[in-house]
C-alpha cells in the first residue's frame, strides 16, 4: 500500500531561521506530490504541487520543494520563516496504478511548525 | 462566498445517536471527498464521489453512509455514533482526471464530539 512519511512531528524555530520539512513516500510508480498547510483553526490550503518537469517547485509565501525521485522524497523548504508560518504542514501523494489516476490523495501524519517571534 | 462549505462546524452528541454533516461546493468540480482527521491530526480518506458516483470507499464501518444528491453536494450520515468517531471531518472537492489529480479544495471541517 502507498504511504507517506513525515519525519518531523514538531518543529520549533525562531523567526528568520531556515526550514526544511522531510517527506518520503513509498510507491514505485508515477506520483503527483503536494504540500498543504493548515493554519490554526482554518482549513487546508495548497502550498505547492509537483506533477512533472522541473523537480524544484515554487509555491506561495516563499515556500519551495524538491522532488528527488531516487530518494522518494519531496522535502519542503523556506529560507527564512516568519511567525505567521506557524501551522500544520501536510505532505500528500496521489498514486497512480499504471497510467491511471487512483483518485486517492494520501497524506502524511503532518508536521507542526511553531515559529517563535 | 465560500468555495467548499460544511455544516455544522461543531457537533456534540451522545453515543448511539445518528447525525449528518452536509457539504456543498460552488467550484464546479466533478469530484468530492470526505476525509477524517483524528486527534493526532492524521488525515485519512473515507469516500470519494465523481459525478454522484461512489468511486472510493475505504475501510469505513457501514455506520457511515455518504450521499451525493448532485455533484455539488456530498453529505455524510453516521448511525449509532461511537466514541471513536470523535474527529474532525473534512469535505473536499477537486477535478480528478484519468491520469492526473488536481488540487483539492477543503472545507473548514466539522468537529464531531461523541460523549
Interface residues (C-beta under 8 A of the other chain):
Chain A: X32 X34 X42 X43 X44 X45 X46 X49 X51 X88 X90 X94 X96 X99 X100 X101 X103 X104 X105 X106 X107 X109 X110 X112
Chain B: X4 X31 X33 X35 X40 X41 X42 X43 X44 X45 X48 X50 X55 X56 X90 X92 X96 X97 X98 X99 X100 X101 X103 X104 X106 X107 X108 X109
